Amino acid sequence: MQIEVKGKNLQVTEELREYVERRFDKISKQVSEQATLDVEVADENVPGDPVAAEAVLHLKGTQLRAKEVSKDAKHAVHLVADNMERQVKRHRDKRRGRRETRSAAEALNTTEATLEEAPTTLQ
């Protein structure tokens, strides 16, 4: 998985970049190598100095998106990583369920087809 870290109104340090890679390492093991992850850390111009982190994971056929706000950039990234982890797990389970259902239906259809083709000699 390729990870791209961007900053908006905020300088992205090497430390923050490494932290993002460590936090999303678990997710990268669950998705394909062609998947790309765009993480944007933005300093929101509102009182209280919150920092927003947004992650968009581009998978084959779909995009998963998460956004969280916190006072600290690392904490915002941590929250986004947890949110994205839940989404990836749910997406994987859905795909696995569809695949298993489809294979079970195909097995049932082939079994019915062979039973219909078998000659009936009992009369």
PyMOL commands that set and color helices and strands:
alter all, ss='L'
color gray80, all
select helices_A, chain A and resi 14-23+25-28+73-117
alter helices_A, ss='H'
color red, helices_A
select strands_A, chain A and resi 2-8+36-43+51-59+62-70
alter strands_A, ss='S'
color yellow, strands_A
deselect
rebuild
show_as cartoon
